Protein backbone atom coordinates (compact mmCIF):
# COMPACT_ATOMS: atom_id res chain seq x y z
CA UNK A 1 0.00 0.00 0.00
CA UNK A 2 2.83 2.42 0.85
CA UNK A 3 4.56 2.03 -2.58
CA UNK A 4 1.22 2.71 -4.27
CA UNK A 5 0.76 5.93 -2.27
CA UNK A 6 4.31 7.04 -3.08
CA UNK A 7 3.76 6.36 -6.78
CA UNK A 8 0.49 8.29 -6.75
CA UNK A 9 2.10 11.23 -4.93
CA UNK A 10 5.05 11.30 -7.36
CA UNK A 11 2.68 11.21 -10.35
CA UNK A 12 0.64 14.07 -8.95
CA UNK A 13 3.77 16.11 -8.28
CA UNK A 14 5.09 15.57 -11.81
CA UNK A 15 1.73 16.45 -13.33
CA UNK A 16 1.57 19.70 -11.37
CA UNK A 17 5.08 20.64 -12.52
CA UNK A 18 4.28 19.83 -16.13
CA UNK A 19 1.18 22.02 -16.07
CA UNK A 20 3.09 25.00 -14.65
CA UNK A 21 4.40 26.06 -18.08
CA UNK A 22 1.62 27.56 -20.23
CA UNK A 23 1.99 26.43 -23.85
CA UNK A 24 0.37 29.45 -25.44
CA UNK A 25 1.05 33.14 -25.11
CA UNK A 26 -1.60 35.67 -26.13
CA UNK A 27 0.02 38.39 -28.27
CA UNK A 28 -3.26 40.30 -28.50
CA UNK A 29 -3.31 40.93 -24.75
CA UNK A 30 -0.14 43.04 -24.62
CA UNK A 31 0.32 46.70 -25.51
CA UNK A 32 2.84 49.55 -25.39
CA UNK A 33 5.97 47.41 -25.71
CA UNK A 34 9.50 48.43 -26.65
CA UNK A 35 10.87 46.82 -29.82
CA UNK A 36 13.27 44.82 -27.60
CA UNK A 37 14.00 44.58 -23.90
CA UNK A 38 17.59 44.86 -22.68
CA UNK A 39 19.59 43.08 -20.00
CA UNK A 40 20.35 45.15 -16.91
CA UNK A 41 23.51 44.53 -14.91
CA UNK A 42 22.12 45.27 -11.44
CA UNK A 43 25.61 45.73 -9.97
CA UNK A 44 26.78 48.41 -12.42
CA UNK A 45 23.54 49.71 -13.95
CA UNK A 46 24.90 49.00 -17.43
CA UNK A 47 22.54 47.70 -20.08
CA UNK A 48 23.26 45.41 -23.01
CA UNK A 49 21.30 43.78 -25.80
CA UNK A 50 19.76 40.39 -25.10
CA UNK A 51 21.87 37.66 -26.71
CA UNK A 52 22.08 33.91 -26.39
CA UNK A 53 19.58 31.32 -25.22
CA UNK A 54 19.88 31.97 -21.48
CA UNK A 55 17.06 33.96 -19.89
CA UNK A 56 18.60 36.80 -17.91
CA UNK A 57 17.14 38.82 -15.09
CA UNK A 58 16.40 41.60 -14.64
CA UNK A 59 15.43 42.90 -18.06
CA UNK A 60 14.87 46.57 -18.70
CA UNK A 61 12.50 48.59 -20.86
CA UNK A 62 14.97 51.03 -22.45
CA UNK A 63 12.25 53.65 -22.96
CA UNK A 64 11.43 54.31 -19.31
CA UNK A 65 13.63 52.06 -17.15
CA UNK A 66 10.90 49.60 -16.08
CA UNK A 67 12.54 46.45 -14.71
CA UNK A 68 11.20 42.96 -15.36
CA UNK A 69 11.97 39.99 -13.10
CA UNK A 70 12.21 36.43 -14.43
CA UNK A 71 9.57 34.11 -12.96
CA UNK A 72 10.30 30.91 -14.94
CA UNK A 73 11.94 29.83 -18.17
CA UNK A 74 12.34 26.92 -20.53
CA UNK A 75 13.60 26.41 -24.07
CA UNK A 76 14.82 29.95 -24.60
CA UNK A 77 11.55 31.54 -23.46
CA UNK A 78 11.09 33.41 -20.20
CA UNK A 79 8.03 34.61 -18.33
CA UNK A 80 8.66 37.97 -16.67
CA UNK A 81 6.76 40.27 -14.36
CA UNK A 82 7.23 44.05 -14.50
CA UNK A 83 8.16 45.78 -11.23
CA UNK A 84 5.24 48.16 -11.66
CA UNK A 85 1.80 46.86 -12.57
CA UNK A 86 -0.36 47.22 -14.44
CA UNK A 87 2.04 47.46 -17.35
CA UNK A 88 2.02 46.36 -20.99
CA UNK A 89 -1.68 45.51 -20.80
CA UNK A 90 -1.02 42.71 -18.28
CA UNK A 91 -3.36 41.98 -15.39
CA UNK A 92 -2.01 41.19 -11.92
CA UNK A 93 -2.42 37.49 -12.77
CA UNK A 94 -0.42 37.58 -15.99
CA UNK A 95 3.25 37.49 -16.95
CA UNK A 96 4.97 38.67 -20.11
CA UNK A 97 6.59 35.93 -22.21
CA UNK A 98 9.82 37.12 -23.84
CA UNK A 99 12.11 35.39 -26.34
CA UNK A 100 15.38 35.20 -24.40
CA UNK A 101 17.43 35.12 -27.63
CA UNK A 102 16.10 38.43 -28.92
CA UNK A 103 14.43 40.33 -26.07
CA UNK A 104 11.19 40.53 -28.07
CA UNK A 105 7.90 40.10 -26.21
CA UNK A 106 5.72 37.23 -27.44
CA UNK A 107 2.53 37.58 -25.41
CA UNK A 108 0.75 37.35 -22.08
CA UNK A 109 0.59 34.09 -20.08
CA UNK A 110 -0.91 33.17 -16.70
CA UNK A 111 1.55 34.03 -13.92
CA UNK A 112 2.60 31.24 -11.57
CA UNK A 113 0.67 31.18 -8.32
Backbone as a ProteinNet text record, in pm:
[ID]
protein_1_A
[PRIMARY]
XXXXXXXXXXXXXXXXXXXXXXXXXXXXXXXXXXXXXXXXXXXXXXXXXXXXXXXXXXXXXXXXXXXXXXXXXXXXXXXXXXXXXXXXXXXXXXXXXXXXXXXXXXXXXXXXX
[TERTIARY]
82.4	0	87.1	195.7	283.1	348	399.5	455.6	350.6	227.5	121.8	95.8	94.9	76.4	192.5	313.8	430.7	426.3	387.2	376.3	269.1	156.3	49	93.4	162.5	210	312.3	403.5	504.5	439	339.6	268.4	197.7	133.8	64.4	163	275.4	377.3	430.4	459.4	508.5	402.5	280.1	172.9	156.8	170.4	157.4	273.9	392.9	507.6	491	443.7	427.7	324.1	222.5	118.5	156.8	269	309.1	353.1	393	439.6	326.4	268.6	161.9	218.3	152.1	199.2	177.5	71.5	36.7	50.1	99.5	105.4	10.1	-61.6	-159.9	-97.5	-58.7	1.9	-97.2	-225.3	-326.2	-352.7	-304.9	-331.4	-227.7	-120.9	-13.9	-9.7	28.3	31.7	151.8	183	284	417.3	471.7	597.3	713.1	833.4	949.8	978.2	1052.6	1087.3	1163.1	1249.1	1326.7	1357.2	1354.5	1399.6	1550.4	1615.2	1759.4	1790.1	1911.4	1959.3	2017	1981.8	2035.4	2134.3	2254.4	2351	2320.6	2258.5	2212.4	2328.7	2447.1	2561.3	2615.9	2617.8	2678	2576	2455.4	2354.4	2368.4	2468.8	2490.2	2383.7	2348.3	2253.7	2324.2	2270.8	2325.6	2213	2231.9	2130	2117.4	1998.9	1975.6	2043.8	2119.2	2187.4	2207.5	2187.2	2207.9	2081.9	2081.1	1958.5	1922.6	2016.3	1988.2	1894.2	1797.7	1706	1769.1	1791.8	1859.8	1759.2	1800.1	1713.9	1800.4	1761	1640.4	1660	1545.4	1543.2	1496.3	1517.3	1487.2	1416.7	1313.9	1250.1	1335	1404.9	1497.2	1427.3	1296.8	1225.4	1205	1175.2	1142.7	1207.9	1291.1	1363.3	1285.3	1166.4	1090.4	1169.8	1183.7	1254.1	1154.9	1200.1	1119.8	1198.9	1133.4	1196.9	1152.7	1247.8	1220.6	1147.9	1034.7	957.3	989.1	1002.2	1030.5	1078.8	1147.8	1194.4	1212.6	1205.4	1234.1	1251.3	1342.8	1360.1	1382.2	1453.3	1481.8	1369.6	1265.6	1155.4	1148.5	1120.3	1108.6	980	922.2	803.1	847.4	818	865.8	750	774	676.2	740.4	669.4	722.8	717.4	812.8	815.7	697.7	642.8	524.2	410	297.3	180.5	64.2	-30.6	-36.1	60.2	108	203.7	188	206.1	202.4	69.5	-36.7	-167.5	-188.8	-93.5	-102.3	-190.9	-264.3	-336.4	-240.9	-284.1	-200.9	-175.2	-255.9	-241.8	-174.8	-109	-42	105.3	182.6	324.6	348.3	460.2	496.9	599.2	564.8	659.4	749.8	880.7	981.7	1075.2	1111.1	1210.5	1347.1	1411.8	1538.2	1655	1638.8	1743.4	1741.9	1623.4	1610.1	1564.3	1499.4	1443.4	1309.5	1247.9	1119.3	1006	906.2	789.8	705.5	652.7	572	424.4	392.4	252.5	235.5	109.6	74.7	45.2	86.6	58.9	13.2	-55.6	-90.6	37	40.7	155	147.5	263.8	260.3	196.2	132.5	67.1	160.5
-119.3	0	126	125.9	241.5	273	172.2	202.7	262.7	217.6	271.1	418.7	453.7	592.8	680.6	628.9	704.4	725.5	624.2	636.4	738.2	733.8	829.1	971.8	990.1	1123	1175.3	1089.1	1129.9	1167.2	1091.6	1120.9	1255.4	1280.3	1407.5	1524.6	1507.1	1611.3	1640.2	1537.5	1556.7	1622.5	1584.6	1645.1	1792.5	1828.8	1970	2051	1993.3	2063.7	2080.7	1977.5	1982.9	2087.4	2106.9	2202	2345.5	2367.3	2500.4	2587.6	2528.4	2606	2618.6	2737.4	2756.2	2743.3	2664.8	2642.6	2761.6	2835.9	2945.1	3080.7	3174.5	3313.8	3392.7	3487.1	3566.7	3700.1	3713.3	3839.1	3954.9	3924.3	4029.5	4097.9	4038.6	4093.1	4195.9	4213.6	4304	4430.5	4540.2	4670.3	4751.1	4856.5	4955.3	4891.7	4812.7	4741.3	4808.6	4797.4	4842.7	4740.8	4778.9	4681.7	4561.4	4587.8	4482.3	4527.1	4431.2	4458.1	4438.9	4497.8	4486.4	4418	4367.3	4307.6	4418.9	4416.6	4514.6	4444.9	4500.3	4453.2	4528.8	4461.2	4527	4584.2	4525.1	4573.2	4705.4	4721.3	4841.2	4937.3	4889	4971.1	4974.7	4903.7	4900.4	4813.3	4850.1	4769.8	4715	4602.3	4541.5	4471.2	4449.8	4377.5	4233.7	4179.8	4039.2	3956	3854.1	3766.3	3630	3527.4	3391.4	3332.3	3201.7	3132.4	3146.3	3188.3	3196.7	3313.3	3289.9	3395.7	3470.1	3598	3679.8	3761.7	3802.1	3882.5	3975.1	4098.7	4160.1	4207.4	4222.7	4289.9	4432.9	4515.8	4657.2	4707.1	4788.7	4859.2	4983.3	4991.7	5103.4	5238.7	5238.6	5365.4	5438.3	5363	5430.6	5368.7	5265.5	5205.9	5102.9	5063.2	4960.5	4830.8	4772.4	4644.9	4529.9	4417.4	4296	4183.3	4109.4	3999.4	3866.2	3776.1	3643.4	3558.4	3499.3	3410.8	3264.1	3229.5	3090.9	3095.4	2988.8	2983.1	2838.9	2821.4	2692.5	2713.6	2639.6	2640.5	2776	2864	2995.1	3096.1	3062.3	3154.2	3181.6	3305.4	3341.4	3415.6	3389	3461.3	3560.3	3687	3796.9	3875.3	3936.3	4027.3	4165.2	4269.7	4404.9	4447.3	4532.7	4577.7	4666.6	4733.4	4815.9	4759.1	4737.6	4686.2	4779	4793	4722	4783.9	4703.5	4746.2	4656.7	4709.8	4635.9	4565.5	4612.3	4550.8	4425.5	4391.8	4271.2	4294.7	4192.9	4198.1	4151.9	4162.2	4118.8	3968.6	3894.9	3748.9	3702.6	3792.9	3757.8	3792.7	3722.1	3748.8	3775.1	3835.5	3867.1	3764.9	3690.3	3592.6	3666.3	3645.4	3712.3	3606.3	3624.3	3539	3578.5	3488.1	3519.7	3536.4	3494.2	3512.3	3652.3	3715.5	3843.1	3958.6	3928.6	4033.2	4083.8	4012	4052.8	3984.6	4064	4010.4	3927	3815.5	3723.2	3735.7	3747.4	3758.2	3743.6	3748.7	3734.7	3587.9	3544.8	3409.3	3419.3	3316.1	3317.5	3316.8	3399.7	3402.7	3282.6	3233.1	3124	3171.6	3081.6	3118.1	3112.9
0	0	0	77.8	85.4	-50.5	-126.1	-258.1	-352.7	-342.6	-427.2	-394.8	-267	-226.8	-273.4	-263.1	-308.2	-459.3	-532.3	-677.5	-714.8	-646.8	-674.7	-642.9	-532.3	-493.5	-594.6	-637.4	-735.7	-868.1	-910.2	-1034.6	-1026.3	-915	-895.3	-896.4	-831.9	-828.3	-968.2	-1045	-1180.9	-1269.2	-1253.3	-1332.8	-1300.4	-1173.5	-1137.2	-1190.5	-1195.5	-1252	-1402.4	-1468.5	-1613.3	-1653	-1571.8	-1607.3	-1571.2	-1507.4	-1464.7	-1582	-1694.1	-1808.1	-1909.3	-1924.5	-2023.4	-2164.9	-2248.7	-2385.2	-2477.2	-2453	-2543.9	-2476.7	-2554.4	-2510.8	-2599.4	-2540.2	-2613.2	-2655.6	-2783	-2826.6	-2831.4	-2843.2	-2850.5	-2717.6	-2608.8	-2475.4	-2430.9	-2507.5	-2462.5	-2548.4	-2484.1	-2551.2	-2503.6	-2578.4	-2539.4	-2502.7	-2594.5	-2571.3	-2644.1	-2589.1	-2665.1	-2776.3	-2878.2	-2982.4	-2924.3	-2828.3	-2759.8	-2617	-2526.4	-2390.2	-2385.6	-2285.4	-2268.1	-2135.7	-2124.2	-1999.9	-1913.5	-1786.3	-1691.1	-1599.4	-1589.3	-1490.8	-1362	-1266.6	-1143.9	-1063	-1074.6	-996.7	-1050.1	-1183.6	-1242.1	-1302.1	-1329.3	-1394.5	-1545.6	-1598	-1743.1	-1809.4	-1930.8	-2008.4	-2131.2	-2179.8	-2300.6	-2374.3	-2504.6	-2580.3	-2530.4	-2542.6	-2509.8	-2617.3	-2575.6	-2671.3	-2608.3	-2686.2	-2639.1	-2581.2	-2563.5	-2522	-2374.7	-2291.3	-2147.7	-2118.2	-2031.4	-1989.4	-1873.2	-1890.9	-1791.1	-1712.1	-1594	-1508.8	-1425.4	-1410.9	-1464.3	-1607.7	-1676.8	-1806.3	-1783.6	-1883.6	-1870.2	-1996	-1975.5	-2085.6	-2110	-2223.9	-2245.2	-2259.6	-2279.1	-2296.1	-2164.9	-2057.3	-1931	-1808.1	-1826.5	-1715	-1634.2	-1679.8	-1608.2	-1606.2	-1486.5	-1471.1	-1475	-1531.8	-1536.3	-1471.4	-1383.9	-1310.3	-1369.8	-1389.4	-1443	-1340.3	-1382.2	-1296	-1323.2	-1452.4	-1493.7	-1637.7	-1679.2	-1817.2	-1861.3	-1991.2	-2053.5	-2202.5	-2262.2	-2406.9	-2470	-2403.4	-2460.2	-2447.2	-2371.9	-2345.7	-2196.6	-2160.5	-2019.9	-1993.2	-1877.2	-1832.6	-1725.7	-1750.4	-1666.9	-1609.9	-1495.1	-1436.3	-1422.7	-1466	-1450.1	-1303.9	-1263.2	-1123	-1089.7	-1188.1	-1165.9	-1249.2	-1186.2	-1257.3	-1231.4	-1316.3	-1443.5	-1544.6	-1632.1	-1734.7	-1855.7	-1972.7	-2099.4	-2124.4	-2062	-2079.7	-1997.1	-1910.3	-1827.6	-1705.9	-1666.2	-1539.2	-1429.3	-1305.5	-1192	-1194.7	-1270.2	-1277	-1405.3	-1474.8	-1599.1	-1594.3	-1676.2	-1694.5	-1842.7	-1873	-2010.6	-2058.6	-2163.4	-2220.8	-2318.5	-2301.6	-2383.9	-2442.3	-2568.7	-2633.7	-2577.5	-2508.5	-2440.4	-2537.3	-2662.2	-2762.9	-2823.3	-2822.7	-2891.8	-2803.7	-2691.5	-2606.8	-2655.9	-2750.3	-2807	-2730.6	-2691.6	-2620.9	-2716.9	-2664.3	-2744.3	-2710.1	-2580.7	-2541	-2392	-2349.3	-2208.1	-2176.9	-2058.2	-2008.1	-1863.8	-1813	-1670.3	-1585.3	-1483.2	-1391.6	-1298.9	-1254.6	-1157.4	-1027	-958.6	-832.2	-717.2
[MASK]
+++++++++++++++++++++++++++++++++++++++++++++++++++++++++++++++++++++++++++++++++++++++++++++++++++++++++++++++++

